[in-house]
């Protein structure tokens, strides 16, 4: 991704109004995410909007404040589809 690219807010029941949902990540990968305002949620969901039944890597949802994403030069779009 590069500056000016669009990032959807994404769908997740734990996403706060002022956040975007980045996706599901492992605790091992979490420190590598460069966002200062990142936070873990509790339950990872599939693209079908169902909690992951099998989660051997112990993935958890990650959220970032919209304001940080915008300040970094990305465009935030109000869309629940993170796969668009």
DRENPA-3360 file (N, C-alpha, C; in nm, 2 decimals, always signed):
BEGIN
1 = XXXXXXXX = +0.08/-0.12/+0.00/+0.00/+0.00/+0.00/+0.09/+0.12/+0.00 ~ +0.04/+0.23/-0.06/+0.11/+0.35/-0.07/+0.02/+0.47/-0.03 ~ +0.08/+0.58/+0.00/+0.00/+0.70/+0.04/-0.10/+0.73/-0.07 ~ -0.22/+0.77/-0.03/-0.33/+0.80/-0.13/-0.42/+0.68/-0.15 ~ -0.37/+0.56/-0.12/-0.46/+0.44/-0.13/-0.57/+0.45/-0.04 ~ -0.68/+0.38/-0.07/-0.80/+0.38/+0.01/-0.80/+0.26/+0.10 ~ -0.83/+0.28/+0.23/-0.85/+0.17/+0.33/-0.99/+0.17/+0.38 ~ -1.06/+0.06/+0.36/-1.20/+0.05/+0.42/-1.20/+0.04/+0.57;
9 = XXXXXXXX = -1.31/+0.09/+0.63/-1.32/+0.07/+0.77/-1.33/-0.07/+0.81 ~ -1.40/-0.15/+0.73/-1.41/-0.30/+0.76/-1.52/-0.33/+0.86 ~ -1.57/-0.45/+0.85/-1.67/-0.50/+0.94/-1.61/-0.58/+1.05 ~ -1.65/-0.55/+1.17/-1.62/-0.64/+1.29/-1.70/-0.59/+1.40 ~ -1.76/-0.67/+1.48/-1.85/-0.63/+1.59/-1.78/-0.55/+1.70 ~ -1.65/-0.57/+1.71/-1.57/-0.50/+1.81/-1.51/-0.37/+1.77 ~ -1.53/-0.33/+1.64/-1.47/-0.21/+1.59/-1.54/-0.09/+1.64 ~ -1.47/+0.00/+1.70/-1.53/+0.13/+1.75/-1.55/+0.22/+1.63;
17 = XXXXXXXX = -1.63/+0.32/+1.65/-1.67/+0.42/+1.54/-1.55/+0.49/+1.48 ~ -1.45/+0.52/+1.57/-1.33/+0.59/+1.52/-1.21/+0.50/+1.48 ~ -1.24/+0.38/+1.44/-1.13/+0.28/+1.41/-1.16/+0.22/+1.27 ~ -1.05/+0.16/+1.22/-1.07/+0.07/+1.11/-1.03/-0.07/+1.15 ~ -1.08/-0.17/+1.09/-1.05/-0.31/+1.12/-0.94/-0.35/+1.02 ~ -0.82/-0.39/+1.06/-0.71/-0.42/+0.97/-0.72/-0.57/+0.93 ~ -0.77/-0.65/+1.01/-0.78/-0.80/+0.99/-0.74/-0.88/+1.11 ~ -0.72/-1.01/+1.09/-0.68/-1.09/+1.20/-0.53/-1.12/+1.20;
25 = XXXXXXXX = -0.47/-1.11/+1.31/-0.32/-1.12/+1.32/-0.29/-1.21/+1.44 ~ -0.17/-1.27/+1.44/-0.12/-1.34/+1.55/-0.05/-1.25/+1.65 ~ -0.03/-1.29/+1.77/+0.04/-1.20/+1.87/+0.19/-1.19/+1.82 ~ +0.24/-1.29/+1.75/+0.38/-1.29/+1.71/+0.39/-1.18/+1.60 ~ +0.30/-1.16/+1.51/+0.31/-1.06/+1.41/+0.27/-0.92/+1.45 ~ +0.19/-0.91/+1.56/+0.14/-0.78/+1.61/+0.24/-0.67/+1.62 ~ +0.36/-0.70/+1.68/+0.46/-0.59/+1.70/+0.51/-0.54/+1.57 ~ +0.50/-0.62/+1.46/+0.55/-0.57/+1.33/+0.46/-0.47/+1.26;
33 = XXXXXXXX = +0.33/-0.46/+1.31/+0.24/-0.37/+1.25/+0.28/-0.23/+1.29 ~ +0.31/-0.14/+1.20/+0.37/-0.01/+1.23/+0.28/+0.09/+1.29 ~ +0.15/+0.06/+1.31/+0.06/+0.16/+1.36/+0.07/+0.18/+1.51 ~ +0.08/+0.31/+1.55/+0.09/+0.34/+1.70/-0.03/+0.31/+1.77 ~ -0.15/+0.33/+1.71/-0.28/+0.32/+1.78/-0.34/+0.18/+1.77 ~ -0.26/+0.09/+1.72/-0.32/-0.05/+1.70/-0.36/-0.11/+1.84 ~ -0.47/-0.19/+1.83/-0.51/-0.26/+1.95/-0.57/-0.40/+1.91 ~ -0.55/-0.49/+1.99/-0.61/-0.62/+1.97/-0.76/-0.62/+2.02;
41 = XXXXXXXX = -0.84/-0.70/+1.95/-0.97/-0.73/+1.99/-0.97/-0.87/+2.05 ~ -1.08/-0.93/+2.07/-1.09/-1.06/+2.13/-1.12/-1.18/+2.04 ~ -1.22/-1.16/+1.95/-1.27/-1.27/+1.87/-1.24/-1.25/+1.72 ~ -1.16/-1.34/+1.66/-1.14/-1.34/+1.51/-1.26/-1.39/+1.43 ~ -1.29/-1.31/+1.33/-1.40/-1.35/+1.24/-1.35/-1.39/+1.10 ~ -1.43/-1.47/+1.03/-1.40/-1.51/+0.90/-1.46/-1.41/+0.80 ~ -1.43/-1.42/+0.67/-1.49/-1.33/+0.57/-1.64/-1.35/+0.56 ~ -1.69/-1.46/+0.61/-1.84/-1.49/+0.62/-1.90/-1.43/+0.74;
49 = XXXXXXXX = -1.82/-1.35/+0.82/-1.87/-1.29/+0.94/-1.91/-1.38/+1.05 ~ -1.84/-1.49/+1.06/-1.86/-1.59/+1.16/-1.73/-1.60/+1.24 ~ -1.74/-1.62/+1.37/-1.62/-1.65/+1.45/-1.54/-1.76/+1.40 ~ -1.41/-1.75/+1.40/-1.33/-1.86/+1.35/-1.35/-1.98/+1.44 ~ -1.39/-2.09/+1.39/-1.41/-2.22/+1.47/-1.27/-2.28/+1.50 ~ -1.19/-2.29/+1.40/-1.06/-2.35/+1.42/-0.96/-2.23/+1.40 ~ -0.88/-2.21/+1.51/-0.79/-2.10/+1.51/-0.66/-2.14/+1.57 ~ -0.59/-2.23/+1.51/-0.46/-2.28/+1.57/-0.35/-2.18/+1.59;
57 = XXXXXXXX = -0.35/-2.07/+1.50/-0.25/-1.97/+1.52/-0.29/-1.86/+1.62 ~ -0.41/-1.88/+1.68/-0.46/-1.79/+1.78/-0.47/-1.65/+1.73 ~ -0.53/-1.63/+1.61/-0.55/-1.50/+1.55/-0.65/-1.42/+1.63 ~ -0.62/-1.29/+1.63/-0.71/-1.19/+1.70/-0.73/-1.07/+1.61 ~ -0.85/-1.01/+1.61/-0.87/-0.89/+1.53/-0.78/-0.77/+1.57 ~ -0.74/-0.69/+1.48/-0.66/-0.57/+1.51/-0.73/-0.45/+1.45 ~ -0.73/-0.35/+1.53/-0.80/-0.22/+1.49/-0.70/-0.10/+1.51 ~ -0.72/+0.00/+1.43/-0.63/+0.12/+1.43/-0.72/+0.24/+1.42;
65 = XXXXXXXX = -0.68/+0.35/+1.49/-0.76/+0.47/+1.49/-0.76/+0.53/+1.34 ~ -0.88/+0.57/+1.30/-0.89/+0.63/+1.17/-0.80/+0.75/+1.15 ~ -0.79/+0.83/+1.26/-0.71/+0.96/+1.25/-0.57/+0.93/+1.22 ~ -0.51/+0.82/+1.27/-0.37/+0.79/+1.24/-0.36/+0.75/+1.09 ~ -0.45/+0.67/+1.05/-0.45/+0.63/+0.91/-0.46/+0.75/+0.81 ~ -0.54/+0.84/+0.84/-0.56/+0.96/+0.76/-0.43/+1.05/+0.77 ~ -0.38/+1.06/+0.89/-0.26/+1.14/+0.91/-0.14/+1.09/+0.83 ~ -0.14/+0.96/+0.81/-0.03/+0.89/+0.74/-0.05/+0.90/+0.59;
73 = XXXXXXXX = -0.16/+0.96/+0.54/-0.18/+0.98/+0.40/-0.27/+0.89/+0.32 ~ -0.34/+0.80/+0.40/-0.43/+0.71/+0.33/-0.57/+0.77/+0.34 ~ -0.66/+0.72/+0.25/-0.80/+0.77/+0.25/-0.88/+0.66/+0.31 ~ -0.96/+0.69/+0.41/-1.05/+0.60/+0.48/-1.18/+0.60/+0.41 ~ -1.23/+0.49/+0.37/-1.37/+0.48/+0.31/-1.46/+0.40/+0.41 ~ -1.58/+0.45/+0.42/-1.68/+0.39/+0.51/-1.73/+0.26/+0.43 ~ -1.66/+0.15/+0.44/-1.71/+0.03/+0.38/-1.68/-0.09/+0.47 ~ -1.77/-0.18/+0.48/-1.75/-0.29/+0.57/-1.68/-0.41/+0.50;
81 = XXXX = -1.65/-0.39/+0.37/-1.58/-0.50/+0.30/-1.43/-0.47/+0.29 ~ -1.35/-0.55/+0.37/-1.21/-0.53/+0.37/-1.14/-0.59/+0.25 ~ -1.22/-0.67/+0.17/-1.17/-0.74/+0.06/-1.19/-0.67/-0.07 ~ -1.24/-0.54/-0.07/-1.27/-0.47/-0.19/-1.15/-0.41/-0.25;
% end
